[in-house]
Amino acid sequence: MINLLYLISQLHQLHMYQLNILYIDDEADEGWCELLCQIIYDINNIKDFEHIGRELKNMTVDEIVNHVMNKITESNINVVILDLRLHSSDFNEANIRNITGYKLLEKIKHHNRGIQVLMFSATNKIWNLQA
């Protein structure tokens, strides 16, 4: 995550293009959003930073995918910070292609291959590292 944040900082300082960042994490309000806000808003003075978080908790996988894709399309997002597991069913899934974050990655890249996506997950499952 630090490398992407460094890259964001460098792009912003060079004024290469307007950064529109979307952070997607069903647990964004557990501290990560605050940390990212400090780095992106306070340190780098990037104002176009939004997050989708707690509202994902009551959605189905398809609703999550549609909600996020609508936000990306409406807001002209060009950088996405994406959690791998966004739905409770993802924690029991062994096939990475069936995990909500991966499904979103495929949709995002189908929509616009130029959108930069950083995926992350707080996990202790070894198969995530093998995928």
JOKA-V306326 format. One record per residue. RES is the residue in one letter. SS is DSSP state (H for helix, E for strand, - for the rest). Layout:
RES:SS
RES:SS
This chain:
M:-
I:H
N:H
L:H
L:H
Y:H
L:H
I:H
S:H
Q:H
L:H
H:H
Q:H
L:H
H:-
M:-
Y:-
Q:-
L:-
N:-
I:E
L:E
Y:E
I:E
D:-
D:-
E:-
A:H
D:H
E:H
G:-
W:H
C:H
E:H
L:H
L:H
C:H
Q:H
I:H
I:H
Y:H
D:H
I:H
N:-
N:-
I:-
K:-
D:-
F:E
E:E
H:E
I:E
G:-
R:H
E:H
L:H
K:H
N:H
M:-
T:-
V:H
D:H
E:H
I:H
V:H
N:H
H:H
V:H
M:H
N:H
K:H
I:H
T:H
E:H
S:H
N:-
I:-
N:-
V:E
V:E
I:E
L:E
D:E
L:-
R:-
L:-
H:-
S:H
S:H
D:H
F:H
N:H
E:-
A:-
N:-
I:H
R:H
N:H
I:-
T:H
G:H
Y:H
K:H
L:H
L:H
E:H
K:H
I:H
K:H
H:H
H:H
N:-
R:-
G:-
I:-
Q:E
V:E
L:E
M:E
F:E
S:-
A:-
T:-
N:-
K:-
I:H
W:H
N:H
L:H
Q:H
A:-
